[in-house]
Amino acid sequence: MDGRQGGLTIERMCILAAVSRAGYYRFCTPTPEPDEEQSRLRDAIQREAIESRHYGYRRVARALRAQGWEVNHKRVARLMREDGLLAIRKRRFVPQTTDSGHDFEVAVNVARRLIPTAINQLWVADITYVRLGRQTCFWRSSWMCSRAGSSAGTWHRS
């Protein structure tokens, strides 16, 4: 079955040789050796993982599929685990509002023990950070206690 069929069809030759047609076509088509294909896939995975350090196995598999590789995410995960390729996790944004590591004296919170007796004696401020995509915005608001002689007071926003 080397291509010189004579008058026989491939189907007839496979029947005579007791070989399935799928086996014949698999034998005829040149396929790269599994080791060679796996090493090329490992190389592609390593290039993609190093290029994009924050990519995990799912995103690497998606990128490889976009390059034309036929890979399953489980296979990519196994190969990445065997090669020791881990995604670097992005740290959560935590705004640094206070520098507590200084040598200065810490001021006493006067507002805790203050009972306002007139307007403009006690003001309280607040800063709230809001993460919008890649930018960080903040909302600053302040309040004034306007009721004298009351520890709770009536708070007005300014």
N, C-alpha and C positions, 0 to 999 in steps of 0.2 A: 504494500500500500504506500508506495513512494510517489504517487502522483501519476504514474503511467497506468491508467485504468483499462485501456483497451476498450472493450465493449461493455464492461461491467459498471454499474453505478456504485457509488460509495456505500449506499445502503446494502446492496447485495454483497459487496466485499466484506462489510462488517458482519453480516450474518454468516458468511462462510468462515470468517476468522474467529467467530464467537466473541466479538468485541462490540461494545455499545458505540453508537455514533457519537455520543457526547464524549466518550473516552478517546475516540479517534480525533475529533476536532481539538480536544484538550492537548493531545499529543502533538498535533500539527502546529498549533499556535505557540510561538516562542514566548515564554514567560520569564521574567527575571527571577533569579533565585530568591527564596524568601529572606535569606540573610541580607542580600543586597538591597532588597526593597525595604526591609525593616531598618537597615542602617541609614538609608536615604530619608525614611520617615523620621527617625530619631534626629537626624541632622536638621530637618525642617522644623521639628518641634523645638529643638534647642535654639535655633535661630529666632523663631517667633517668641519663645519665652524670654530670651535675653533682650530682644528688641523692645518688648512690652513687658516689663517686670511685674506689672500689676495684673497681668492676665492669669486667670486660673485655667484649669483644663477645659472648661466649657468654651471660653472665649478663644483659647488656642485651637480647639477643634473647629470652631466656626471659622476662624481665620484660615486654617488649613483647607477646609472645604471650599472657601472662596478662592484659594490658589489652585484648586483642581484635585486635591487629594480626596480619596474615598475613605474616610476614617470615621470610626465610632467614638463618641466621647469617652466611653469606658476604656477603649484601647489607649487613647491619648492620656487618660488619667493613670493607667498602669505604667505606661512608658515614662511619664513625667515622674511618677513615684520611684520607679527603678533608677532613674537618672538623678534623683535628688533635686528636681526642679520644683521650687515652691514659689507661689505668688507672694509678692510683698504686699501686705495689707495696708490700705490707706488708713492713716490714723484719723480718728474722729476729731472734728474741730472743737477745741475747747479754748475759748478766749481767755487770755491771761489778763485779769483785771487788777490784781494786786500783787505787788512784789513783797512777799513776806520775809524774804531772806536779806533784810537790811539791818544795819546796826543802830538805827535811830530809835528813839523812844516812841512807843505806840500811844496815840492819844486816847484819852478816856471818852467813852460814849456818853456825852452830856445829855442827850435826848432821852435816855432811859429814866433819869430821875427828875427831869424838868417837867413842871406843871405850868403850862402857858397861862399867863395872866393878862396878856395883851396880844394884839395882832403883830405879825412879823417876828415873833420870838422863836418859832420853830418851823424850819423848812426841811423837807425830806426829799431826796432825789433817788431816781432809779434808772439804771441803764439795762436794756434788754437787747441782746445780740440776736440778729436774725440772719441765717445763712441763705443767700439767694444765689443758687448756682455756684459760681466761682467767686462771687463777691460777698463781702460781709458788711451788712449795714447794722446800725444800731438805733434804737429808739430811746431818747432821753426824755424823761418826764420828771417834773417836780411838783410837790404839793406844799401848801401852807395851811397851818392850823389857824382858824379865824375865831374860834370861840374861846374866850379867856376863862380861866378857872376850871376848865374841864380837862381831865386827863385824856379822854377820847377825842374831844373836839370835833369840829366839822372840817373836813379836809376838802380843799379846793385845788383843782389841777391848774397849773399854769403852763 
